Structure formats: C-alpha cells, structure tokens
Amino acid sequence: MTETRLRSVLYMPGINQRAMDKAKSLDCDAVVFDLEDAVAPDRKVEAREMVRSQLAAGGYGERTLVVRANGLDTPWGEDDLRAFAGVDRVCLPKVESAEQLVAAQALLGQGVTLWAMVETPLGVSAVEALCAVPALEAILMGTTDLAYQLRIPYRADRLGLLYALSRCVNAARMYGKVALDGVFLDIRDGDAYRASCEQGRALGFDGKTLIHPNQIEAANAVYGVSEEQLAHARRVIKAWEAAEAAGKGVAVLDDKLVETMHVDEARRLLAMGSP
C-alpha cells in the first residue's frame, strides 16, 4: 500500500471557485474536486472546465489531488473521463463492479490512478473484486448513500454499517489499497465528529473523507502518527537491530516479544510520520 498520507481527504465543489482556491492553504492531505453530488445538472459542463483550469493552474503543493467524475451511466460521465485523461487520479462514484473500473481506465488511459466510491449494497458485495483491480489505489466509503439504501436509521455508533465498513477495510488490506471512511454530516458537533474519527481509526481506516475545513484538524490528529508513537517505533527498530547484531532470533522490548510484523509496522509509522 502507498505510504502517502491520506488522513484528511476534503471534498470541494467543482463549481465553487472560492472554495477550490481556499483549499490551497488548508492543512488537508488531499482535495477531491467534486463534479458529481456537489454540482447541479445544468452546471456540470461549466464545473468540468473550472476544475480543468484549477488543476492546470496548480498551487496545491504536496496535496494529493483527485477529480470525482460523474458516473458512466450519466450524460456527463464519459465526457468527464475523456476531459481528465492524463491527470493523476480520478474518483468514480457508486462503483459496483470491476468492469466499471476497467471501462473507466480505458477512457482515462493506463497512467491514471483510480479511486472508487463504495456506497451501495452491490458495491459492498463486490469490494474484493474492486480492490483486485491493479489501477485502483483507494476505496472511499459513501456512508450516507449506503445507509439510505440499507434502510439504516442514524445511530452515533453506526451499528448497522459495521459489517460493510469492516468488509471494505478487510478487502483493502487483502490487496494493499487505501481505505477511507465516509463523511460526517454535522459540521457543528465537534465531539461527535471526533468520536466518528476514532471509531473509523479503530476499524482500520487510513483516513477520513471530509465536507468542511473545520473537520481537518481532528482527522489529522486521529489518523496521524504522534510523537509518542514515533519514539516507540524507533525503539522497536533499535531493539530488533541490536538482537540481529547479537545473532539472536528474537528481540524483547519492555518485556514484550518483538516480531517481524512489529518491525514492519514501526517502519511504516516512521514513513508516515516523516515530513
């Protein structure tokens, strides 16, 4: 899996010039220029050209930039993909089969990395096949649409979504993909939002998709790597290297056995925590 930091992935309406410009100064790890849900049908073509101009102008630094296109089953989907052939990343909504990803890649070209929204029961049932597609880098949970289709009432603990969330994380780990949790809609309830981030992290997600800049800080904190974690990772590696140098087959740190998996995780955390 890529070690690119994707703690905070902010959706920005592709029709809102001010918002897209503002994203250049925000501390999010990724910006998704949204041509789908955030754009009215009569402004789809206009938004497409605005996002093309925005990408050409640049100014986003090291942030990961993604275009969320309209689906291929819409009047705008195919033109969206042809317009963004050659960009780094394109996100596809409501993906329900590997064939959809293959069809999109044929229009975009082999060099474009794909992200896939999993937001329907069919999408969840196909998530392993989606993650097996080589061009796919990340799956993004569309929890709002998924909850609606599953007829799940709102609960702070997201009880009815746990099966789908865990299945998607498992599929991502099977194939070395990034897994991003769904959005939190109440931008005023900071405590509940942070609890949602904590739950997503506990479920194994790599980051959170966001709808408002005020959600960035908590996502970065929860999905980031603390100084304490970095210090412990360095100690794990040091103990392992000392054991190897002494010709020992195992290492012990703080009275706990250190195995290869712990060393691999320590190195991953150090990579994630580096500037």
NUKOLNU-291938 format. One record per residue (C-alpha): residue number from 1; residue in one letter; x, y, z. Coordinates in steps of 0.1 Angstrom, whole numbers, plus 5000, padded with zeros to 4 digits. Last residue first. Layout:
# residues N
+-----+------+------+------+------+
! pos ! code !    u !    v !    w !
+-----+------+------+------+------+
! NUM !    A !    X !    Y !    Z !
...
+-----+------+------+------+------+
//
This chain:
# residues 275
+-----+------+------+------+------+
! pos ! code !    u !    v !    w !
+-----+------+------+------+------+
! 275 !    P ! 5077 ! 5153 ! 5066 !
! 274 !    S ! 5082 ! 5118 ! 5082 !
! 273 !    G ! 5053 ! 5104 ! 5103 !
! 272 !    M ! 5040 ! 5080 ! 5076 !
! 271 !    A ! 5074 ! 5066 ! 5070 !
! 270 !    L ! 5081 ! 5062 ! 5107 !
! 269 !    L ! 5047 ! 5045 ! 5111 !
! 268 !    R ! 5055 ! 5021 ! 5083 !
! 267 !    R ! 5089 ! 5013 ! 5098 !
! 266 !    A ! 5073 ! 5005 ! 5132 !
! 265 !    E ! 5046 ! 4983 ! 5114 !
! 264 !    D ! 5074 ! 4963 ! 5097 !
! 263 !    V ! 5092 ! 4959 ! 5130 !
! 262 !    H ! 5061 ! 4947 ! 5148 !
! 261 !    M ! 5054 ! 4922 ! 5120 !
! 260 !    T ! 5089 ! 4909 ! 5123 !
! 259 !    E ! 5084 ! 4900 ! 5159 !
! 258 !    V ! 5092 ! 4919 ! 5192 !
! 257 !    L ! 5084 ! 4900 ! 5223 !
! 256 !    K ! 5074 ! 4921 ! 5252 !
! 255 !    D ! 5093 ! 4927 ! 5285 !
! 254 !    D ! 5097 ! 4964 ! 5276 !
! 253 !    L ! 5113 ! 4954 ! 5244 !
! 252 !    V ! 5124 ! 4919 ! 5236 !
! 251 !    A ! 5141 ! 4907 ! 5204 !
! 250 !    V ! 5141 ! 4873 ! 5188 !
! 249 !    G ! 5165 ! 4852 ! 5167 !
! 248 !    K ! 5196 ! 4864 ! 5184 !
! 247 !    G ! 5229 ! 4869 ! 5165 !
! 246 !    A ! 5240 ! 4898 ! 5186 !
! 245 !    A ! 5237 ! 4921 ! 5156 !
! 244 !    E ! 5202 ! 4908 ! 5150 !
! 243 !    A ! 5191 ! 4915 ! 5186 !
! 242 !    A ! 5205 ! 4950 ! 5184 !
! 241 !    E ! 5187 ! 4956 ! 5151 !
! 240 !    W ! 5154 ! 4945 ! 5166 !
! 239 !    A ! 5159 ! 4966 ! 5197 !
! 238 !    K ! 5167 ! 4997 ! 5176 !
! 237 !    I ! 5137 ! 4990 ! 5154 !
! 236 !    V ! 5113 ! 4988 ! 5184 !
! 235 !    R ! 5129 ! 5019 ! 5200 !
! 234 !    R ! 5123 ! 5039 ! 5168 !
! 233 !    A ! 5087 ! 5028 ! 5167 !
! 232 !    H ! 5082 ! 5038 ! 5203 !
! 231 !    A ! 5095 ! 5073 ! 5196 !
! 230 !    L ! 5073 ! 5076 ! 5166 !
! 229 !    Q ! 5042 ! 5065 ! 5186 !
! 228 !    E ! 5050 ! 5091 ! 5213 !
! 227 !    E ! 5055 ! 5118 ! 5187 !
! 226 !    S ! 5020 ! 5110 ! 5174 !
! 225 !    V ! 5012 ! 5095 ! 5140 !
! 224 !    G ! 4982 ! 5108 ! 5122 !
! 223 !    Y ! 4947 ! 5093 ! 5118 !
! 222 !    V ! 4933 ! 5109 ! 5150 !
! 221 !    A ! 4952 ! 5142 ! 5148 !
! 220 !    N ! 4949 ! 5147 ! 5110 !
! 219 !    A ! 4911 ! 5139 ! 5112 !
! 218 !    A ! 4907 ! 5163 ! 5142 !
! 217 !    E ! 4924 ! 5192 ! 5124 !
! 216 !    I ! 4906 ! 5187 ! 5090 !
! 215 !    Q ! 4870 ! 5188 ! 5102 !
! 214 !    N ! 4868 ! 5227 ! 5103 !
! 213 !    P ! 4876 ! 5226 ! 5065 !
! 212 !    H ! 4842 ! 5211 ! 5057 !
! 211 !    I ! 4829 ! 5180 ! 5038 !
! 210 !    L ! 4855 ! 5155 ! 5049 !
! 209 !    T ! 4867 ! 5120 ! 5039 !
! 208 !    K ! 4886 ! 5103 ! 5067 !
! 207 !    G ! 4918 ! 5084 ! 5068 !
! 206 !    D ! 4936 ! 5051 ! 5068 !
! 205 !    F ! 4907 ! 5030 ! 5081 !
! 204 !    G ! 4913 ! 5001 ! 5104 !
! 203 !    L ! 4881 ! 4998 ! 5124 !
! 202 !    A ! 4897 ! 5016 ! 5154 !
! 201 !    R ! 4906 ! 5045 ! 5131 !
! 200 !    G ! 4870 ! 5047 ! 5119 !
! 199 !    Q ! 4858 ! 5047 ! 5155 !
! 198 !    E ! 4882 ! 5075 ! 5165 !
! 197 !    C ! 4871 ! 5096 ! 5135 !
! 196 !    S ! 4835 ! 5091 ! 5145 !
! 195 !    A ! 4843 ! 5101 ! 5180 !
! 194 !    R ! 4859 ! 5132 ! 5166 !
! 193 !    Y ! 4827 ! 5141 ! 5148 !
! 192 !    A ! 4806 ! 5135 ! 5178 !
! 191 !    D ! 4828 ! 5159 ! 5198 !
! 190 !    G ! 4829 ! 5185 ! 5170 !
! 189 !    D ! 4791 ! 5187 ! 5165 !
! 188 !    R ! 4788 ! 5218 ! 5143 !
! 187 !    I ! 4798 ! 5202 ! 5110 !
! 186 !    D ! 4770 ! 5176 ! 5113 !
! 185 !    L ! 4775 ! 5155 ! 5081 !
! 184 !    F ! 4803 ! 5132 ! 5089 !
! 183 !    V ! 4819 ! 5118 ! 5057 !
! 182 !    G ! 4828 ! 5082 ! 5050 !
! 181 !    D ! 4860 ! 5063 ! 5059 !
! 180 !    L ! 4889 ! 5060 ! 5036 !
! 179 !    A ! 4906 ! 5026 ! 5028 !
! 178 !    V ! 4939 ! 5026 ! 5010 !
! 177 !    K ! 4948 ! 4995 ! 4990 !
! 176 !    G ! 4972 ! 4966 ! 4996 !
! 175 !    Y ! 4951 ! 4939 ! 4981 !
! 174 !    M ! 4939 ! 4920 ! 5012 !
! 173 !    R ! 4942 ! 4951 ! 5033 !
! 172 !    A ! 4916 ! 4969 ! 5012 !
! 171 !    A ! 4893 ! 4939 ! 5012 !
! 170 !    N ! 4894 ! 4938 ! 5050 !
! 169 !    V ! 4887 ! 4976 ! 5052 !
! 168 !    C ! 4857 ! 4971 ! 5029 !
! 167 !    R ! 4844 ! 4942 ! 5050 !
! 166 !    S ! 4848 ! 4962 ! 5082 !
! 165 !    L ! 4828 ! 4991 ! 5069 !
! 164 !    A ! 4801 ! 4970 ! 5054 !
! 163 !    Y ! 4796 ! 4949 ! 5086 !
! 162 !    L ! 4798 ! 4980 ! 5108 !
! 161 !    L ! 4771 ! 4999 ! 5089 !
! 160 !    G ! 4741 ! 4990 ! 5110 !
! 159 !    L ! 4759 ! 4998 ! 5142 !
! 158 !    R ! 4769 ! 5033 ! 5132 !
! 157 !    D ! 4778 ! 5041 ! 5168 !
! 156 !    A ! 4761 ! 5075 ! 5166 !
! 155 !    R ! 4730 ! 5060 ! 5153 !
! 154 !    Y ! 4710 ! 5071 ! 5122 !
! 153 !    P ! 4684 ! 5047 ! 5110 !
! 152 !    I ! 4696 ! 5020 ! 5085 !
! 151 !    R ! 4674 ! 5015 ! 5054 !
! 150 !    L ! 4702 ! 4997 ! 5036 !
! 149 !    Q ! 4699 ! 5021 ! 5007 !
! 148 !    Y ! 4699 ! 5051 ! 5030 !
! 147 !    A ! 4728 ! 5039 ! 5050 !
! 146 !    L ! 4748 ! 5033 ! 5018 !
! 145 !    D ! 4740 ! 5068 ! 5004 !
! 144 !    T ! 4753 ! 5085 ! 5036 !
! 143 !    T ! 4782 ! 5060 ! 5041 !
! 142 !    G ! 4799 ! 5066 ! 5008 !
! 141 !    M ! 4830 ! 5048 ! 5019 !
! 140 !    L ! 4861 ! 5056 ! 4998 !
! 139 !    I ! 4882 ! 5029 ! 4982 !
! 138 !    A ! 4918 ! 5037 ! 4973 !
! 137 !    E ! 4946 ! 5029 ! 4948 !
! 136 !    L ! 4928 ! 5011 ! 4920 !
! 135 !    A ! 4948 ! 5006 ! 4888 !
! 134 !    P ! 4957 ! 4970 ! 4897 !
! 133 !    V ! 4920 ! 4959 ! 4900 !
! 132 !    A ! 4919 ! 4934 ! 4929 !
! 131 !    C ! 4903 ! 4960 ! 4952 !
! 130 !    L ! 4872 ! 4962 ! 4931 !
! 129 !    A ! 4868 ! 4924 ! 4931 !
! 128 !    E ! 4871 ! 4924 ! 4969 !
! 127 !    V ! 4845 ! 4952 ! 4971 !
! 126 !    A ! 4819 ! 4935 ! 4950 !
! 125 !    S ! 4793 ! 4928 ! 4978 !
! 124 !    V ! 4800 ! 4963 ! 4992 !
! 123 !    G ! 4794 ! 4979 ! 4958 !
! 122 !    L ! 4762 ! 4959 ! 4954 !
! 121 !    P ! 4749 ! 4972 ! 4988 !
! 120 !    T ! 4757 ! 5008 ! 4976 !
! 119 !    E ! 4782 ! 5035 ! 4986 !
! 118 !    V ! 4816 ! 5022 ! 4977 !
! 117 !    M ! 4833 ! 5051 ! 4960 !
! 116 !    A ! 4863 ! 5040 ! 4939 !
! 115 !    W ! 4897 ! 5058 ! 4934 !
! 114 !    L ! 4916 ! 5052 ! 4902 !
! 113 !    T ! 4952 ! 5061 ! 4892 !
! 112 !    V ! 4957 ! 5074 ! 4857 !
! 111 !    G ! 4986 ! 5062 ! 4837 !
! 110 !    Q ! 4968 ! 5035 ! 4818 !
! 109 !    G ! 4945 ! 5059 ! 4799 !
! 108 !    L ! 4913 ! 5077 ! 4810 !
! 107 !    L ! 4888 ! 5062 ! 4787 !
! 106 !    A ! 4900 ! 5026 ! 4790 !
! 105 !    Q ! 4905 ! 5032 ! 4827 !
! 104 !    A ! 4869 ! 5040 ! 4831 !
! 103 !    A ! 4858 ! 5008 ! 4814 !
! 102 !    V ! 4882 ! 4987 ! 4836 !
! 101 !    L ! 4868 ! 5004 ! 4867 !
! 100 !    Q ! 4832 ! 4997 ! 4857 !
!  99 !    E ! 4842 ! 4961 ! 4849 !
!  98 !    A ! 4854 ! 4957 ! 4885 !
!  97 !    S ! 4818 ! 4961 ! 4896 !
!  96 !    E ! 4796 ! 4982 ! 4918 !
!  95 !    V ! 4812 ! 5016 ! 4918 !
!  94 !    K ! 4788 ! 5043 ! 4931 !
!  93 !    P ! 4811 ! 5072 ! 4922 !
!  92 !    L ! 4844 ! 5071 ! 4904 !
!  91 !    C ! 4874 ! 5090 ! 4917 !
!  90 !    V ! 4901 ! 5101 ! 4892 !
!  89 !    R ! 4938 ! 5105 ! 4900 !
!  88 !    D ! 4970 ! 5117 ! 4883 !
!  87 !    V ! 4956 ! 5135 ! 4853 !
!  86 !    G ! 4962 ! 5121 ! 4818 !
!  85 !    A ! 4926 ! 5117 ! 4807 !
!  84 !    F ! 4906 ! 5143 ! 4826 !
!  83 !    A ! 4884 ! 5155 ! 4798 !
!  82 !    R ! 4879 ! 5120 ! 4785 !
!  81 !    L ! 4867 ! 5109 ! 4819 !
!  80 !    D ! 4843 ! 5138 ! 4823 !
!  79 !    D ! 4829 ! 5133 ! 4788 !
!  78 !    E ! 4821 ! 5097 ! 4796 !
!  77 !    G ! 4804 ! 5106 ! 4828 !
!  76 !    W ! 4783 ! 5136 ! 4817 !
!  75 !    P ! 4750 ! 5120 ! 4805 !
!  74 !    T ! 4750 ! 5096 ! 4834 !
!  73 !    D ! 4757 ! 5058 ! 4835 !
!  72 !    L ! 4794 ! 5064 ! 4833 !
!  71 !    G ! 4792 ! 5080 ! 4867 !
!  70 !    N ! 4801 ! 5116 ! 4873 !
!  69 !    A ! 4838 ! 5124 ! 4880 !
!  68 !    R ! 4854 ! 5129 ! 4913 !
!  67 !    V ! 4887 ! 5146 ! 4904 !
!  66 !    V ! 4916 ! 5139 ! 4928 !
!  65 !    L ! 4946 ! 5160 ! 4940 !
!  64 !    T ! 4970 ! 5147 ! 4966 !
!  63 !    R ! 4985 ! 5177 ! 4985 !
!  62 !    E ! 5022 ! 5183 ! 4981 !
!  61 !    G ! 5018 ! 5219 ! 4970 !
!  60 !    Y ! 4983 ! 5229 ! 4959 !
!  59 !    G ! 4994 ! 5258 ! 4936 !
!  58 !    G ! 4983 ! 5243 ! 4903 !
!  57 !    A ! 4970 ! 5264 ! 4875 !
!  56 !    A ! 4963 ! 5234 ! 4852 !
!  55 !    L ! 4944 ! 5217 ! 4880 !
!  54 !    Q ! 4922 ! 5247 ! 4885 !
!  53 !    S ! 4916 ! 5252 ! 4848 !
!  52 !    R ! 4904 ! 5216 ! 4845 !
!  51 !    V ! 4883 ! 5220 ! 4876 !
!  50 !    M ! 4866 ! 5251 ! 4861 !
!  49 !    E ! 4861 ! 5233 ! 4827 !
!  48 !    R ! 4843 ! 5204 ! 4844 !
!  47 !    A ! 4823 ! 5228 ! 4866 !
!  46 !    E ! 4809 ! 5245 ! 4835 !
!  45 !    V ! 4799 ! 5212 ! 4819 !
!  44 !    K ! 4781 ! 5201 ! 4851 !
!  43 !    R ! 4763 ! 5234 ! 4856 !
!  42 !    D ! 4728 ! 5225 ! 4844 !
!  41 !    P ! 4729 ! 5192 ! 4863 !
!  40 !    A ! 4737 ! 5208 ! 4897 !
!  39 !    V ! 4772 ! 5202 ! 4911 !
!  38 !    A ! 4781 ! 5190 ! 4946 !
!  37 !    D ! 4769 ! 5154 ! 4941 !
!  36 !    E ! 4791 ! 5148 ! 4910 !
!  35 !    L ! 4818 ! 5171 ! 4898 !
!  34 !    D ! 4837 ! 5171 ! 4931 !
!  33 !    F ! 4873 ! 5182 ! 4932 !
!  32 !    V ! 4887 ! 5159 ! 4958 !
!  31 !    V ! 4915 ! 5175 ! 4978 !
!  30 !    A ! 4941 ! 5155 ! 4997 !
!  29 !    D ! 4963 ! 5158 ! 5028 !
!  28 !    C ! 4943 ! 5186 ! 5044 !
!  27 !    D ! 4961 ! 5215 ! 5061 !
!  26 !    L ! 4943 ! 5242 ! 5041 !
!  25 !    S ! 4960 ! 5269 ! 5021 !
!  24 !    K ! 4954 ! 5256 ! 4986 !
!  23 !    A ! 4919 ! 5245 ! 4996 !
!  22 !    K ! 4909 ! 5282 ! 4997 !
!  21 !    D ! 4912 ! 5283 ! 4959 !
!  20 !    M ! 4888 ! 5254 ! 4954 !
!  19 !    A ! 4864 ! 5270 ! 4979 !
!  18 !    R ! 4865 ! 5304 ! 4961 !
!  17 !    Q ! 4860 ! 5288 ! 4927 !
!  16 !    N ! 4829 ! 5268 ! 4937 !
!  15 !    I ! 4817 ! 5247 ! 4908 !
!  14 !    G ! 4840 ! 5218 ! 4914 !
!  13 !    P ! 4826 ! 5216 ! 4950 !
!  12 !    M ! 4855 ! 5206 ! 4973 !
!  11 !    Y ! 4857 ! 5172 ! 4991 !
!  10 !    L ! 4884 ! 5171 ! 5017 !
!   9 !    V ! 4905 ! 5140 ! 5023 !
!   8 !    S ! 4922 ! 5141 ! 5057 !
!   7 !    R ! 4945 ! 5113 ! 5069 !
!   6 !    L ! 4957 ! 5105 ! 5034 !
!   5 !    R ! 4994 ! 5104 ! 5039 !
!   4 !    T ! 5012 ! 5087 ! 5010 !
!   3 !    E ! 5026 ! 5054 ! 5023 !
!   2 !    T ! 5011 ! 5035 ! 4993 !
!   1 !    M ! 5000 ! 5000 ! 5000 !
+-----+------+------+------+------+
//
